Amino acid sequence: MITPLSGLLPKSLRFSDPGRKIRKASIFLPASNIDMLYRGMVSHWEPADLLLTGLEPETLLSGKSLSLSGLGDIERMMALDAMTYLPGDILVKVDRAAMGVSLETRVPLLDHRLVEWAWRLPLALKIRDGQGKWLLRQVLYRHVPRELIERPKMGFGIPIDDWLRGPLREWAEGLLDERRIAGQGLFDPSRVRRAWQEHQERRGDWSYHLWDVLMFQAWWDEHRPFF
């Protein structure tokens, strides 16, 4: 129902995947502070929903060891991105993809001098009138056609949801076997099984939640001889 209605909205308000946008928006509702909001945006499972103990080791995102009290909410999220999401996700993927074809890559925008200078800029030069990367956009406008800049984000997402119902289903079934999960004593086997069944029956998109568990299971099999 959402997708047809989105055609009635102005282009600036349309979503390429409205269902996913709404699911992301639901994260804002229970968040009581900016840290809870950020954790909700970058995490899939709540520990109590998946782990039998309901606990996890302290991290930059879950612990109190990191003090960013001198930063505003937006800059706090930028700092957390720089310390977690950037090195633990984006840069890792770039490096793996490049090294897979023996290609050296560099990220000029991460030159430490540029990063330090950017951090000293006032927030108004980074975000203005709801538009991010404001100052960078002004520079690009001088050299790049505007239509190449002002367009929807084009990510590199893969169809995990369809793969888990199709070509990867048998592989995933083996790794998510309820007896296997129960024998490990780490995850709630009934919770994992329920997510798997709902995904297969298209009663929910649990692809990323399931992928988290699947990657752990694959890692477990690879390193189990060393435990």
C-alpha positions in Angstrom: 0.0 0.0 0.0 2.9 2.4 0.8 4.6 2.1 -2.5 1.7 3.2 -4.7 0.9 6.1 -2.3 4.5 7.3 -2.5 3.9 8.2 -6.2 1.5 11.0 -4.9 4.3 12.7 -3.0 6.8 15.3 -4.4 10.0 13.7 -5.7 11.9 15.1 -2.7 9.8 13.2 -0.3 9.6 9.8 -2.2 11.5 6.8 -0.9 13.1 4.1 -3.0 12.2 1.6 -0.4 9.5 3.0 1.8 9.0 -0.1 3.8 12.6 -0.2 5.0 12.5 3.6 5.7 9.5 3.1 8.0 11.2 0.2 9.8 14.2 2.5 10.3 11.9 5.3 11.5 10.5 2.9 14.2 13.9 3.0 15.9 13.3 6.6 16.9 10.2 5.8 19.0 11.8 3.9 22.0 15.1 5.8 22.1 15.3 8.1 25.1 18.7 9.6 24.3 21.1 10.0 21.3 23.2 6.9 22.3 20.2 4.6 22.3 19.1 6.1 19.0 22.5 5.4 17.5 22.7 1.9 18.8 19.3 1.2 17.3 20.4 2.5 13.9 23.5 0.4 13.7 22.4 -2.8 15.5 19.8 -5.4 14.5 19.3 -7.5 17.6 18.9 -6.3 21.2 21.1 -8.6 23.3 18.2 -9.6 25.5 16.2 -10.7 22.4 18.9 -13.1 21.2 21.5 -14.0 23.8 20.5 -16.5 26.5 22.3 -14.4 29.1 21.0 -11.2 27.7 24.5 -9.6 28.2 27.3 -8.5 26.0 30.9 -7.3 26.5 31.3 -3.5 26.9 32.0 -1.8 23.6 32.2 1.8 22.4 28.5 1.7 21.7 27.3 -0.2 24.8 29.7 0.9 27.5 30.5 4.0 29.5 34.3 4.0 28.9 34.0 6.5 26.1 33.4 10.1 27.0 32.0 12.3 24.3 30.2 14.7 26.6 31.7 17.8 25.0 30.0 17.1 21.7 26.5 17.9 20.6 24.2 15.1 19.5 25.0 15.3 15.8 28.7 15.6 16.3 28.6 12.7 18.8 27.0 10.5 16.1 29.7 11.6 13.6 32.4 10.7 16.1 30.9 7.2 16.7 30.6 6.7 13.0 34.3 7.6 12.6 35.4 5.1 15.4 33.0 2.2 14.6 31.1 2.2 11.4 33.8 3.6 9.2 36.7 1.3 10.1 34.5 -1.7 11.0 32.3 -1.7 7.9 32.8 0.7 5.0 36.6 0.6 4.9 36.8 -3.1 5.5 34.5 -3.8 2.5 36.5 -1.4 0.3 39.7 -3.1 1.3 38.4 -6.7 0.7 36.9 -5.8 -2.6 40.0 -4.1 -3.8 42.5 -6.7 -2.6 40.4 -9.4 -4.2 41.5 -8.0 -7.5 45.0 -6.9 -6.3 43.9 -3.2 -6.5 45.5 -0.6 -4.2 43.0 2.0 -3.0 43.3 5.3 -1.2 40.7 7.5 0.5 41.8 11.1 0.0 38.9 12.5 2.2 40.4 10.6 5.2 43.8 12.4 5.0 44.3 13.2 8.7 44.9 16.9 7.9 41.6 17.2 6.1 39.8 15.3 8.9 41.2 17.5 11.6 40.3 20.6 9.6 36.8 19.4 9.0 36.3 18.7 12.7 37.1 22.3 13.5 34.4 23.6 11.1 31.2 24.9 12.6 28.3 22.5 12.2 26.4 25.0 10.1 29.0 24.4 7.3 28.4 20.7 7.4 24.6 20.6 7.6 22.4 23.5 6.4 18.6 23.5 5.7 18.5 19.8 6.3 21.1 19.1 3.7 24.3 17.2 4.8 27.8 17.7 3.4 26.9 21.3 2.7 30.4 22.7 2.2 31.6 19.7 0.2 28.6 20.1 -2.1 29.5 23.8 -2.7 33.0 22.7 -3.9 31.6 19.9 -6.1 29.1 22.3 -7.8 32.1 24.1 -9.3 33.4 21.0 -11.1 30.6 18.4 -11.3 27.2 18.7 -13.0 24.5 19.3 -10.3 22.4 16.4 -11.5 25.2 14.0 -10.7 25.2 15.3 -7.1 21.6 15.9 -6.3 20.3 12.4 -6.8 19.3 9.5 -4.5 22.0 7.5 -2.7 23.0 4.4 -4.7 24.3 1.8 -2.3 25.8 -1.6 -2.9 23.1 -3.6 -1.1 22.7 -7.3 -2.0 19.4 -9.2 -2.0 20.0 -11.2 1.1 16.3 -11.4 1.8 15.7 -13.2 -1.5 18.8 -15.3 -1.3 17.8 -16.7 2.1 14.5 -17.9 0.5 16.3 -19.2 -2.6 19.8 -20.2 -3.4 21.2 -19.9 0.2 18.2 -21.5 1.9 19.7 -25.0 2.3 23.0 -23.6 3.5 21.3 -21.3 6.0 18.9 -24.1 7.2 21.9 -26.2 8.3 23.6 -23.4 10.2 20.4 -22.3 11.9 19.3 -25.8 12.9 17.5 -25.6 16.2 19.5 -28.4 17.8 22.8 -26.9 16.7 21.9 -23.5 18.1 20.6 -25.0 21.4 23.8 -27.1 21.7 26.0 -24.0 21.6 24.2 -22.4 24.5 24.6 -18.9 23.2 21.5 -17.9 21.3 17.8 -18.5 22.0 17.0 -21.3 19.5 13.3 -20.6 19.5 13.8 -16.9 18.8 16.1 -17.7 15.9 13.7 -20.4 14.5 10.8 -18.0 14.7 12.7 -15.3 12.8 13.6 -17.9 10.2 10.1 -19.1 9.7 8.6 -15.7 9.5 11.2 -14.7 6.9 10.5 -17.8 4.8 6.7 -17.2 5.0 7.2 -13.5 4.1 5.6 -12.4 7.3 8.6 -10.2 8.0 12.0 -9.3 6.6 14.5 -10.8 9.1 17.3 -11.0 6.5 19.9 -8.8 8.4 19.1 -10.3 11.8 19.5 -13.8 10.4 22.6 -12.9 8.5 24.2 -11.8 11.8 23.6 -15.2 13.2 24.7 -17.0 10.0 28.0 -15.1 10.0 28.7 -16.1 13.6 27.8 -19.7 12.8 30.1 -19.8 9.8 32.9 -18.3 11.9 32.2 -20.8 14.6 32.6 -23.7 12.2 35.9 -22.2 10.9 37.4 -21.7 14.3 35.8 -24.5 16.4 38.9 -26.7 16.4 40.8 -24.0 18.3 38.2 -23.7 21.1 
